[in-house]
C-alpha cells in the first residue's frame, strides 16, 4: 500500500507539473497528509469504497502469504539444503572454484562496463528518504500481520523502525544533495553480504558419506558460501573503480568495442574452457587441429585478400561458388567435421567478399576478421569434441539455474541475428526470400513452443543417422532459437515498417547501395522502434525456459518441482521450492524490464 | 570503422556458434577419431555386434532412470543419483565393466523413456517401468527379470471409516485423487466400475500435488502404487491422523524391472544374470559384507562368483563379474534394505520376499 501510495503521489506531482506549464519545473507545494488522502484515495464515494476494499484485499493477501512462509510446517530446509542442486545440479564440489572464477570474471566485466558507459544516475537524497520510509512502514505493517514469535516480532519491529527513522532523517534533505544510484545499489549488496557473516541464517548441507545424511544446524552461513560471495562483491566494486580510472586514459570508443566483443565471446570460453574443464589430447592437437587451423587461416586470408580487390570481377564470384560447391560436396565423403564446417564458412566469407572490397586497410581488416573467426571456430569445435573431466551423472555437465541461464543466453545471441535476417527477408523485393521467410515464420508461430520442444527432444534423435549424436541440450537450444527468431522477426518487421518511404528515397538519392541503405539507414531506425516489443520477447523467452521442465531437462523449475520432492527426506516440499523459484524469476524479469526502460530513455524513444 | 569491425566479428561469431553446434554432433560418437575410415569401420562393427561389446568398448554404462522417484532413483542435493533402480544400474556396470561407478545416469520422463532406448541414448532402462504386453511387443522393448513386485492400492483415513479390510464397496461417493495420464487412473476407474460404485476422480500433474490435495482434505482417497503409498504414510502422516492402505490384494499388477531394446540376447543375458546373481547370492546369504573370492565356495556359488568362471566368460563377462556385483553393490537384500527400508518398505511378508519365504523373488539356477 505504501509503495503504491508513493508512486501515485509522484504521478500526482507530475500532473501538477504539466498543468502549471511554466518554463522551469515548478515547485509544488506539498500537500498535508489529510489533503493528500482526500485528493487521492477518498475523492468521492465510489473511490472511498474502492480504497477500503482494495486495502482489505491487499492486507489479507499479505497476511496469507506471510503465514504461509513462516508456518513451522514449511520445509524451507528443502530449498536451503538443495541450493547447489538448484543452481548447478551435479557440478562436482571440488571444482566449484571454476564456477566462482567464471562468475567473478563476469562481475569484473560488469563493473568495468558500468564505469565505461557511465551507468547510474544521481538520485535525490530526499527521494531515497521517501522510499526508505515506505519500505520501513511496509516492514512494520507486515510484522504486525505476520504470525511471528514475540522475539522475532521485536527484531523485525526494530529493523522497520530503524529504516523508517533513516527515511525521516533523509527526507527533509535539500534537493541539491544527490547520491549515485550505483552507490545505493552496492550499499544494499554490501548489507546483504555483511548479513551473511552476522545473521544466523542456519547451515544446511548434504553429506554424501557412506550413509548419506542431511545436516541442518543453526549458526551463520557456511564459509564456502559467504567467503566467495564477499570476494565477488569486492571484485565488482574494484573493477568499477578500475574502469573509471582507465576510462580517462585510453581511447574510449575502441575500448567500448573491445568490451562488447568480450561480452559476446566470454561465455563461450568460460563455458568450454573454465567450466567444462576439457581434457585436451596434446598429440591430436598438434597433429590435426593446429595444422588445420593454420592451413585455413593462411589460405583463407590470401584468398580473401585477393577476392576483396575492387578489380576482381566475375572471376571472384565463380571461385566463391566453387568453394561453396566443394563445401557441400565434403558431406558426401568421409572427412573430419571441422574441415567441412571451415570450408562452408570460407565459402560464406568468399561470397560476401565483394561487399567488403575497397582500399588496402579495409581488405586487411576483412582478413583479420576471417582469422579471428577461425580462432573462435577451431577453438569451439576442438573444445566441444574434447571430453570433459567434470564427471557428472546426466547428459550435460551443468543443470539447474546455470542451464536456464545458458540456454537463455545462447537463444538470445543467436535468435537476434536470425530474427533480423528473417525480417529483412520478409520485407525483401525477391519473392523467393519473402516466401521462405513468411512460410518459416508463420509455421513456427502457428505451432506451440512445447510442441517444438518435444519434437526436438523426442523425435529428432530418432531421425539422426547412425553415429550422429545431438545432445538433448543442443537440440532444445536449437528449438528455442528458431522459435524466438520467428517472433523477433515479427517485432523487427514492425520496426522496419515504421521507417518512412522518405528515408529509403533519401538513402537512394545520395547513392547508397541496397546493403548500405539497409544497415546504415533503415535497420538502426527500425531496431530503435522495436526495442519495447523485443524486450518483452526477451523476458518472455527467459520465462519460457521453464517449459524445459516438461521435457525432463534438469532446469531450475524441474529440479524445484519434481526432483527435490522426489527425495525421501523432502517429500511434499513442492510449494516451498516453487515459491523460491518464482521469486528468482520475478527479480530477474523485473531487473530486465527496468534496464530496458533505461535503454529506451537513452535512445530517446517516445520523445522524438 | 570500429563499430563495423564489431558487427563483422559478431556475424562471424554467430555463424561459428551455429557451425559448432553442428560440430557437437560427433561429441560422443567414436567417429570423432582422426582416422575417419577406421572410425567408420568401428561404427559398422558395433552396429552389427551386441550392445554388450559397445558398452565394454565405451567403458561407461548409460542407464536411464527417473531421477525423481522416491527411494527408487532420487537425485540428491549434490547431484548424485541413489535408490533401488540406481543401484541396479550400478550392479550391471559392476558386472559388465567391473566398476560400479562407471555409470552415466540419464534422467528420463515417462514419455521419453522408450525413445531413449530406441535411439541408443541409454543402454538399459531401469526406471520403475511396468512390464506389460504392449510394451513388450508393440513398443519394441524386452523386459528383464522383475526386481520389484508392486501393485496399485488405495489409501484413506481411518477417521472416514476405512480399514485395512475395506474394499471397492466402501468407495461410494468418495473423491479419489491420482496422477494425471497414468495407468493408475484407468485401473481405479475399472475397479470402481466393476463393483458398481460411483467415485469422483481428480487428477493432478505431479504426485506431490495430489498428496497435498489428500493432506489438505480435498481428496478422500489417494491411489497409486503400494510402494509410494507406504512411503508417503511413513513420511507425511500427521500425528493426529491415521492413514490406512487397502485392499490387501492390490488392484493391479505392476512388475518393475530392467528394460532394454529387443533382439539383443547377449546384452539381455548380461543384464538378466546380473539380477539373478543378486537373488542367488541372497538365497545363500552371501552379501556385501561377507562375500569372499569365488574359489572359496562350493557348488553353485563357486560357479556364480568366480572359480573357473566358465559360465561368465562364455557370456562375454569377466570370470569374477558377479563377485564384483556382490562386493561393490550387494545382493538383493542389501539393495532392497538400503533403499526401501527408510520409506517403510520391508521384504518380510511382501511379494518381494524370497521364494523360500513365500514371496515371488526367484532365480533360475546357475549351472
Interface residues (C-beta under 8 A of the other chain):
Chain A: X81 X82 X84 X85 X88 X89 X90 X91 X93 X205 X206 X208 X212 X214 X253 X254 X257 X260 X261 X264 X265 X268 X284 X287 X288 X334 X335 X336 X337 X338 X341 X344 X345 X348 X356 X365 X366 X369 X370 X372 X373 X376 X377 X380 X381 X384 X385 X392 X393 X394 X395 X399 X410 X413 X414 X417 X454 X457 X458 X461 X462 X464 X466 X467 X468 X469 X470 X471 X474 X477 X478 X519 X550 X551 X552 X554 X559 X561 X562 X563 X565 X566 X567 X568 X571 X572 X573 X574 X575
Chain B: X2 X3 X5 X6 X7 X8 X9 X10 X11 X12 X13 X14 X15 X16 X17 X18 X19 X20 X21 X22 X23 X24 X25 X26 X27 X28 X29 X30 X31 X32 X34 X36 X37 X40 X43 X47 X66 X67 X68 X69 X70 X71 X74 X75 X76 X77 X78 X79 X80 X81 X82 X103 X104 X105 X106 X107 X108 X109 X111 X112 X115 X116 X118 X119 X121 X206 X207 X208 X209 X211 X212 X215 X231 X232 X235 X236 X342 X343
